[in-house]
Amino acid sequence: MEKKRSNFTGSIGFVLAAAGSAVGLGNIWRFPYLAAKGGGGVFILCYVVLALTFGFTLLTTEIAIGRKTGQSPLTAYEQMHKGWGGIGVLACAVPVIILPYYCSIGGWVLKYLSAFLTGHGAQAAEDGYFTGYITQVGQPIIWMLIYVLITATVVYKGVNKGIEKYSKILMPILFVLIAGISVFSITLKHTNADGVTRTGMQGLAIYLIPNFRGMTVKSFLSVVMDALGQLFFSISVAMGIMVTYGSYAKKETNLMKSINQIEFFDTLVALLAGLMIIPAVYTFMGTEGMSAGPGLMFVSLPKVFKAMGAAGVLVGIVFFLMVSFAAVTSSVSVMEAIVSSMMDKFHVSRKKGTILTTLYGMIVGVIVCLGYNKLYFELKLPNGAVAQILDVMDYISNNCLMPMVALLTCILIGWVVKPKVIIDEVTLGGYRFGREKLYVAMIKIIAPLMLLILLVQSVGL
């Protein structure tokens, strides 16, 4: 058991760890699809406005709660106000549900990286390859177990020697790779069998220029809600992670400066995720290549890399290496939220907490993998989607629990303990609270209303 709570050594480690948490699979495959679906620049405009208002509010709140209490989510909310500890239970339940299926998907990424590294990238681009792989019994489980062990190794090493150290190494590399692929993506040019030539610059225009053609008030509101839902992934809020990382921030850290930097990096990477994928997919596959979810990364992009010829092998390796880094920095934060909560609530050592969480992740991860073969079933969700095990877990955590945690957090801070508690924590040491009036208006009124609408929409009411 750790007698003294660990801290990030400085603001750089804190910012890179928090940004690493946010830069994950949700950003890389979900943001580009939603941007393409939501009229390109229309979605981006909505997203940036929401990031500077709604995202800023939740990010500030959770980090301040963590630092003020010095606790992870399972115990932090109870310290904020007696009787409100249930929010912490819900917040902790989110990473508990997410970890096994996230590690399963992380295993898919490692499989594709190995395929490109061993010269089998062309096979990965064939129709049916992805479905054929995930419906196997053995390989997906093996790659998932490897991925869980990589994640656990970082968490096991602790805050400084693990999370902070590896964030400082992986995040700069990750940014360079994303920027490099983005630049390469917009320089592409391809003429298909019908003689139609498409370029990366045309794809860039589709991505960035707002397209309001045929957009109604209803469809615009749908884009706003999509952007709002994406923010949960892009800034890692409502899942206990930012409360946990906030608890590791030193009291002398300028929280507002750090929050602004996290906000900037998260938004930049989200935008670059679309920039590196949409122009490339458009160039080789047109608008029909922009399918949702895993189909984008594991079906569309391998076909794009194959169409690039010899260069596609190298680009494929770099891309899946980058995705592996992004996935690990996120799954580390998910596992850390669970381990830290166990340490604070049950007073177990980091070693024991990590081992128990790893075993849990492996066991449930195996069940998730078997959900595509031995344990396959189809269940219709309240929002109309047909799902199996992974989709059900994703729906419960992302569509139900996360909006609920965020909504209850806004009520607690906005109306029960009052915004001044957060403002006092942020301004500790004489630092200025930028956008303070905006924060108060958002936490009390605007954010709760938006979250209520999102929650109602998410559960299909």
C-alpha positions as CSV (number, residue, x, y, z in Angstrom):
1,M,0.0,0.0,0.0
2,E,1.3,3.5,-0.9
3,K,1.6,5.6,2.2
4,K,1.8,8.9,0.2
5,R,-0.2,9.5,-2.9
6,S,1.9,9.7,-6.0
7,N,2.0,12.8,-8.1
8,F,3.0,13.7,-11.6
9,T,6.4,15.4,-11.4
10,G,5.2,18.4,-13.3
11,S,2.6,19.9,-15.5
12,I,4.1,18.4,-18.7
13,G,3.7,14.9,-17.4
14,F,0.2,15.7,-16.3
15,V,-0.8,17.2,-19.6
16,L,0.7,14.4,-21.8
17,A,-0.8,11.7,-19.6
18,A,-4.3,13.3,-19.8
19,A,-3.9,14.0,-23.6
20,G,-2.7,10.4,-24.0
21,S,-5.9,9.2,-22.3
22,A,-8.0,11.1,-24.7
23,V,-6.1,10.2,-27.9
24,G,-7.5,6.7,-28.5
25,L,-9.4,4.5,-30.8
26,G,-12.6,6.5,-30.4
27,N,-10.8,9.6,-31.8
28,I,-9.2,7.7,-34.7
29,W,-12.1,5.8,-36.1
30,R,-15.2,7.6,-34.7
31,F,-14.3,11.2,-35.3
32,P,-13.6,10.9,-39.1
33,Y,-16.8,8.9,-39.6
34,L,-19.0,11.4,-37.7
35,A,-17.3,14.3,-39.5
36,A,-18.1,12.7,-42.9
37,K,-21.6,11.9,-41.8
38,G,-22.2,15.4,-40.3
39,G,-21.4,17.5,-43.3
40,G,-17.7,17.9,-42.8
41,G,-17.1,21.4,-41.6
42,V,-20.5,21.6,-40.0
43,F,-19.6,18.8,-37.6
44,I,-16.1,20.3,-37.0
45,L,-17.6,23.8,-36.3
46,C,-20.1,22.3,-33.8
47,Y,-17.3,20.1,-32.2
48,V,-14.9,23.0,-31.7
49,V,-17.6,25.2,-30.2
50,L,-18.7,22.4,-27.8
51,A,-15.0,21.6,-26.9
52,L,-14.5,25.2,-25.8
53,T,-17.6,25.3,-23.8
54,F,-19.1,22.0,-22.8
55,G,-15.9,20.0,-22.9
56,F,-14.0,22.7,-21.0
57,T,-16.6,22.6,-18.3
58,L,-16.6,18.9,-17.7
59,L,-12.8,18.7,-18.0
60,T,-12.3,21.5,-15.5
61,T,-14.8,20.0,-13.0
62,E,-13.4,16.5,-13.0
63,I,-9.7,17.5,-12.8
64,A,-10.5,20.0,-9.9
65,I,-12.6,17.3,-8.1
66,G,-9.6,14.9,-8.3
67,R,-7.0,17.4,-7.1
68,K,-9.2,18.8,-4.3
69,T,-10.0,15.4,-2.8
70,G,-6.8,13.7,-3.7
71,Q,-8.9,10.7,-4.5
72,S,-10.0,8.5,-7.4
73,P,-13.7,8.5,-8.6
74,L,-14.9,5.8,-6.3
75,T,-14.2,7.8,-3.2
76,A,-13.8,11.4,-4.5
77,Y,-17.6,12.2,-5.0
78,E,-18.4,11.1,-1.5
79,Q,-15.8,13.5,-0.1
80,M,-17.3,16.3,-2.2
81,H,-20.7,15.8,-0.5
82,K,-22.1,13.1,1.7
83,G,-24.8,11.1,0.0
84,W,-23.4,11.7,-3.5
85,G,-20.9,8.8,-3.6
86,G,-23.2,7.0,-6.0
87,I,-21.8,9.2,-8.8
88,G,-18.4,7.7,-8.0
89,V,-19.7,4.2,-8.2
90,L,-21.3,4.9,-11.7
91,A,-18.1,6.7,-12.8
92,C,-16.0,3.8,-11.8
93,A,-18.4,1.3,-13.4
94,V,-17.6,2.9,-16.8
95,P,-13.9,1.9,-17.0
96,V,-14.8,-1.5,-15.5
97,I,-17.1,-2.1,-18.4
98,I,-14.9,-0.5,-21.1
99,L,-11.5,-2.1,-20.2
100,P,-12.2,-5.7,-21.4
101,Y,-13.8,-4.7,-24.8
102,Y,-11.2,-1.9,-25.4
103,C,-8.4,-4.5,-24.9
104,S,-10.2,-6.8,-27.3
105,I,-10.2,-4.1,-30.0
106,G,-6.6,-3.2,-29.0
107,G,-5.8,-6.9,-29.8
108,W,-7.3,-6.4,-33.3
109,V,-4.9,-3.4,-33.8
110,L,-1.9,-5.5,-32.8
111,K,-3.0,-8.2,-35.2
112,Y,-3.1,-5.8,-38.1
113,L,0.2,-4.3,-37.1
114,S,1.8,-7.7,-37.2
115,A,0.1,-8.4,-40.5
116,F,1.7,-5.4,-42.1
117,L,5.1,-6.0,-40.4
118,T,5.2,-9.5,-41.7
119,G,4.3,-8.6,-45.3
120,H,0.7,-9.7,-45.2
121,G,-0.9,-6.3,-45.5
122,A,-2.4,-7.2,-48.9
123,Q,-4.2,-10.1,-47.3
124,A,-5.6,-7.8,-44.6
125,A,-7.2,-5.7,-47.4
126,E,-9.2,-8.7,-48.8
127,D,-12.9,-8.8,-48.4
128,G,-13.9,-10.9,-45.4
129,Y,-10.5,-10.8,-43.8
130,F,-11.7,-8.8,-40.8
131,T,-14.8,-10.8,-40.2
132,G,-12.9,-14.0,-40.7
133,Y,-10.4,-12.9,-38.1
134,I,-12.7,-11.8,-35.3
135,T,-14.9,-14.9,-35.7
136,Q,-11.9,-17.2,-35.0
137,V,-11.7,-18.7,-31.5
138,G,-7.9,-18.6,-30.8
139,Q,-6.1,-15.7,-32.4
140,P,-8.3,-12.8,-31.1
141,I,-7.9,-14.1,-27.6
142,I,-4.1,-14.4,-27.8
143,W,-3.7,-10.8,-29.2
144,M,-6.1,-9.5,-26.6
145,L,-4.1,-11.1,-23.8
146,I,-0.9,-9.6,-25.1
147,Y,-2.5,-6.2,-25.3
148,V,-3.8,-6.5,-21.7
149,L,-0.3,-7.4,-20.4
150,I,1.2,-4.4,-22.2
151,T,-1.3,-2.1,-20.6
152,A,-0.9,-3.7,-17.2
153,T,2.9,-3.4,-17.4
154,V,2.7,0.4,-17.6
155,V,0.1,0.7,-14.8
156,Y,2.0,-1.7,-12.6
157,K,5.1,0.6,-12.7
158,G,3.0,3.4,-11.1
159,V,2.3,7.1,-11.8
160,N,5.9,8.3,-12.3
161,K,7.8,5.3,-13.6
162,G,4.9,4.0,-15.6
163,I,2.1,6.4,-16.8
164,E,4.1,9.6,-16.8
165,K,7.3,8.1,-18.2
166,Y,5.6,6.3,-21.1
167,S,3.4,9.2,-21.9
168,K,6.4,11.4,-22.3
169,I,7.9,8.9,-24.7
170,L,4.8,7.8,-26.7
171,M,2.9,11.1,-27.0
172,P,5.6,13.1,-28.9
173,I,6.1,10.1,-31.3
174,L,2.3,9.8,-31.6
175,F,1.9,13.4,-32.6
176,V,4.7,13.2,-35.1
177,L,3.2,10.1,-36.7
178,I,-0.3,11.6,-36.9
179,A,1.0,14.8,-38.4
180,G,3.2,12.9,-40.9
181,I,0.3,10.7,-42.1
182,S,-2.0,13.8,-42.3
183,V,0.4,15.6,-44.6
184,F,0.9,12.5,-46.7
185,S,-2.9,12.0,-46.9
186,I,-3.6,15.3,-48.5
187,T,-0.9,14.9,-51.2
188,L,-2.5,11.7,-52.6
189,K,-3.9,11.4,-56.1
190,H,-5.6,8.4,-57.7
191,T,-7.4,7.5,-60.9
192,N,-9.8,4.6,-60.7
193,A,-10.8,2.1,-63.3
194,D,-13.6,4.4,-64.6
195,G,-11.0,7.1,-65.3
196,V,-12.2,9.3,-62.4
197,T,-9.4,11.1,-60.6
198,R,-9.7,12.0,-57.0
199,T,-7.1,13.9,-54.8
200,G,-6.4,14.2,-51.1
201,M,-7.1,18.0,-51.4
202,Q,-10.6,17.2,-52.6
203,G,-11.1,15.0,-49.6
204,L,-9.7,17.8,-47.4
205,A,-12.3,20.1,-48.8
206,I,-15.1,17.6,-48.0
207,Y,-13.7,17.3,-44.5
208,L,-13.2,21.0,-43.7
209,I,-15.8,23.0,-45.7
210,P,-19.2,23.1,-44.1
211,N,-21.9,21.5,-46.3
212,F,-25.4,22.7,-45.3
213,R,-27.0,21.4,-48.5
214,G,-30.2,19.5,-47.5
215,M,-29.6,20.1,-43.8
216,T,-32.8,20.7,-41.8
217,V,-33.0,21.9,-38.2
218,K,-33.6,18.3,-37.1
219,S,-30.5,17.0,-38.9
220,F,-28.4,20.0,-37.6
221,L,-29.4,19.1,-34.1
222,S,-28.5,15.5,-34.8
223,V,-25.0,16.7,-35.8
224,V,-24.7,18.7,-32.6
225,M,-25.6,15.7,-30.5
226,D,-23.1,13.5,-32.4
227,A,-20.4,16.1,-31.7
228,L,-21.5,16.2,-28.0
229,G,-21.3,12.4,-27.8
230,Q,-17.9,12.4,-29.4
231,L,-16.5,14.8,-26.8
232,F,-16.8,12.1,-24.1
233,F,-14.2,10.1,-26.1
234,S,-12.1,13.1,-27.1
235,I,-11.5,14.5,-23.6
236,S,-12.0,11.3,-21.5
237,V,-14.7,12.7,-19.2
238,A,-17.5,10.9,-17.3
239,M,-15.4,7.8,-16.9
240,G,-13.4,8.6,-13.8
241,I,-10.1,9.0,-15.7
242,M,-9.8,12.8,-15.3
243,V,-10.7,12.7,-11.6
244,T,-8.0,10.1,-11.2
245,Y,-5.4,12.0,-13.1
246,G,-6.5,15.2,-11.4
247,S,-5.8,13.6,-8.0
248,Y,-2.1,13.1,-9.1
249,A,-1.7,16.8,-10.0
250,K,0.4,18.8,-7.5
251,K,-1.3,21.7,-5.6
252,E,1.1,24.2,-7.1
253,T,0.2,23.2,-10.6
254,N,-1.6,25.9,-12.6
255,L,-4.8,23.9,-13.4
256,M,-6.2,26.4,-15.8
257,K,-3.1,26.4,-17.9
258,S,-2.9,22.6,-17.9
259,I,-6.6,22.3,-18.8
260,N,-6.2,24.7,-21.7
261,Q,-3.2,22.6,-23.0
262,I,-5.1,19.4,-22.6
263,E,-8.1,20.9,-24.4
264,F,-5.8,22.1,-27.2
265,F,-4.0,18.8,-27.7
266,D,-7.2,16.8,-27.6
267,T,-9.0,19.0,-30.2
268,L,-5.9,19.1,-32.4
269,V,-5.5,15.3,-32.4
270,A,-9.3,14.8,-33.0
271,L,-9.1,17.1,-36.1
272,L,-5.9,15.5,-37.3
273,A,-7.5,12.0,-37.0
274,G,-10.0,13.1,-39.6
275,L,-7.3,14.9,-41.7
276,M,-5.2,11.7,-42.0
277,I,-8.1,9.4,-42.8
278,I,-10.8,11.2,-44.8
279,P,-8.6,12.5,-47.7
280,A,-6.9,9.1,-48.1
281,V,-10.2,7.1,-48.0
282,Y,-11.9,9.6,-50.4
283,T,-9.0,9.5,-52.8
284,F,-9.1,5.7,-53.3
285,M,-12.7,4.8,-52.4
286,G,-14.8,8.0,-52.7
287,T,-17.5,8.9,-50.1
288,E,-18.8,5.3,-50.0
289,G,-15.6,4.3,-48.2
290,M,-16.5,6.2,-45.0
291,S,-18.2,3.4,-43.1
292,A,-18.7,3.6,-39.3
293,G,-16.7,2.1,-36.5
294,P,-14.3,-0.8,-37.0
295,G,-15.2,-1.0,-40.7
296,L,-13.3,2.3,-41.3
297,M,-10.0,1.2,-39.7
298,F,-10.0,-2.6,-40.3
299,V,-11.8,-2.7,-43.7
300,S,-11.6,0.6,-45.6
301,L,-8.1,1.7,-44.7
302,P,-6.3,-1.6,-45.5
303,K,-7.9,-1.4,-49.0
304,V,-6.5,2.2,-49.3
305,F,-3.0,1.0,-48.3
306,K,-3.2,-1.8,-50.8
307,A,-4.2,0.6,-53.6
308,M,-1.1,2.7,-52.8
309,G,1.2,0.0,-54.0
310,A,4.6,-0.4,-52.4
311,A,4.3,2.8,-50.4
312,G,1.1,1.4,-48.8
313,V,3.1,-1.3,-46.9
314,L,5.2,1.4,-45.1
315,V,2.2,3.7,-44.6
316,G,0.2,0.7,-43.2
317,I,3.0,-0.1,-40.7
318,V,3.3,3.5,-39.6
319,F,-0.5,3.9,-39.3
320,F,-1.1,0.8,-37.2
321,L,2.0,1.5,-35.1
322,M,0.5,5.0,-34.4
323,V,-2.9,3.4,-33.6
324,S,-1.2,1.0,-31.2
325,F,0.4,3.8,-29.3
326,A,-2.8,5.7,-29.2
327,A,-4.8,2.7,-28.0
328,V,-2.3,1.8,-25.2
329,T,-2.1,5.4,-23.8
330,S,-5.9,5.2,-23.5
331,S,-6.3,1.7,-22.1
332,V,-3.6,2.6,-19.5
333,S,-5.8,5.4,-18.2
334,V,-8.9,3.2,-18.2
335,M,-7.0,0.5,-16.1
336,E,-5.5,3.2,-13.9
337,A,-8.9,4.6,-13.0
338,I,-9.9,1.1,-11.8
339,V,-6.7,0.3,-9.9
340,S,-6.5,3.8,-8.3
341,S,-10.2,3.4,-7.1
342,M,-9.3,0.0,-5.6
343,M,-6.3,1.5,-3.8
344,D,-8.3,4.3,-2.3
345,K,-11.5,2.4,-1.4
346,F,-10.1,-1.0,-0.3
347,H,-6.5,0.1,0.6
348,V,-4.9,-2.6,-1.5
349,S,-1.4,-2.1,-2.9
350,R,-0.8,-1.0,-6.5
351,K,0.7,-4.4,-7.2
352,K,-2.3,-6.3,-6.0
353,G,-4.8,-3.9,-7.6
354,T,-3.1,-4.2,-11.0
355,I,-2.9,-8.0,-10.8
356,L,-6.6,-8.3,-9.9
357,T,-7.7,-5.8,-12.6
358,T,-5.5,-7.6,-15.2
359,L,-7.1,-10.9,-14.4
360,Y,-10.5,-9.4,-14.6
361,G,-9.7,-7.8,-17.9
362,M,-8.4,-11.0,-19.3
363,I,-11.3,-13.2,-18.2
364,V,-14.0,-10.8,-19.4
365,G,-11.9,-10.0,-22.5
366,V,-12.0,-13.7,-23.4
367,I,-15.8,-13.6,-23.1
368,V,-15.9,-10.5,-25.4
369,C,-13.8,-12.3,-28.0
370,L,-16.0,-15.4,-27.9
371,G,-19.0,-13.0,-28.5
372,Y,-18.1,-13.2,-32.2
373,N,-18.2,-17.0,-32.4
374,K,-19.0,-19.5,-29.5
375,L,-21.1,-17.0,-27.5
376,Y,-22.6,-15.1,-30.5
377,F,-26.1,-13.7,-30.2
378,E,-28.0,-10.7,-31.5
379,L,-29.9,-8.3,-29.3
380,K,-31.9,-5.3,-30.4
381,L,-30.9,-2.3,-28.3
382,P,-33.4,0.5,-27.2
383,N,-31.8,2.8,-29.9
384,G,-32.7,0.3,-32.6
385,A,-29.2,-1.1,-33.2
386,V,-28.6,-4.8,-33.3
387,A,-25.8,-5.8,-31.0
388,Q,-23.7,-8.7,-29.5
389,I,-21.6,-8.7,-26.3
390,L,-19.1,-5.9,-27.2
391,D,-21.8,-3.7,-28.6
392,V,-24.0,-4.2,-25.5
393,M,-21.1,-3.3,-23.2
394,D,-20.3,-0.2,-25.4
395,Y,-24.0,0.9,-25.3
396,I,-24.3,0.6,-21.5
397,S,-21.0,2.5,-20.8
398,N,-21.1,5.1,-23.5
399,N,-24.8,5.7,-24.2
400,C,-26.2,5.3,-20.7
401,L,-23.6,5.6,-17.9
402,M,-21.4,8.4,-19.3
403,P,-24.1,10.9,-20.0
404,M,-25.7,10.0,-16.6
405,V,-22.4,10.5,-14.7
406,A,-21.8,13.9,-16.5
407,L,-25.4,15.0,-15.8
408,L,-25.2,14.1,-12.1
409,T,-21.8,15.8,-11.8
410,C,-23.3,19.0,-13.2
411,I,-26.2,18.9,-10.7
412,L,-23.8,18.2,-7.8
413,I,-21.4,21.0,-8.6
414,G,-23.9,23.4,-10.1
415,W,-26.6,23.2,-7.4
416,V,-25.5,21.2,-4.4
417,V,-21.9,22.2,-3.5
418,K,-22.0,25.2,-5.8
419,P,-19.5,26.2,-8.6
420,K,-17.4,28.2,-6.1
421,V,-15.8,25.0,-4.8
422,I,-14.3,24.2,-8.2
423,I,-13.4,27.9,-8.8
424,D,-11.5,28.0,-5.5
425,E,-9.6,24.9,-6.4
426,V,-8.7,26.2,-9.9
427,T,-7.6,29.6,-8.5
428,L,-5.5,28.0,-5.7
429,G,-2.1,29.8,-5.6
430,G,-3.5,33.0,-7.1
431,Y,-3.9,31.6,-10.6
432,R,-6.6,33.1,-12.8
433,F,-9.8,31.2,-13.9
434,G,-10.3,32.0,-17.5
435,R,-13.9,31.7,-18.8
436,E,-15.2,31.7,-15.2
437,K,-18.6,33.2,-16.1
438,L,-19.0,30.7,-19.0
439,Y,-18.1,27.9,-16.6
440,V,-20.8,28.9,-14.1
441,A,-23.5,29.2,-16.8
442,M,-22.5,25.9,-18.4
443,I,-22.3,23.8,-15.1
444,K,-25.6,25.2,-13.7
445,I,-27.9,25.3,-16.8
446,I,-26.6,24.7,-20.3
447,A,-24.6,21.5,-19.8
448,P,-27.3,19.7,-17.8
449,L,-29.9,20.5,-20.4
450,M,-27.7,19.3,-23.2
451,L,-26.8,16.2,-21.3
452,L,-30.5,15.4,-20.6
453,I,-31.3,15.7,-24.3
454,L,-28.3,13.5,-25.1
455,L,-29.3,10.9,-22.5
456,V,-32.9,10.7,-23.8
457,Q,-31.6,10.4,-27.4
458,S,-29.0,7.8,-26.4
459,V,-31.4,5.4,-24.7
460,G,-33.9,5.7,-27.6
461,L,-36.7,7.5,-25.7
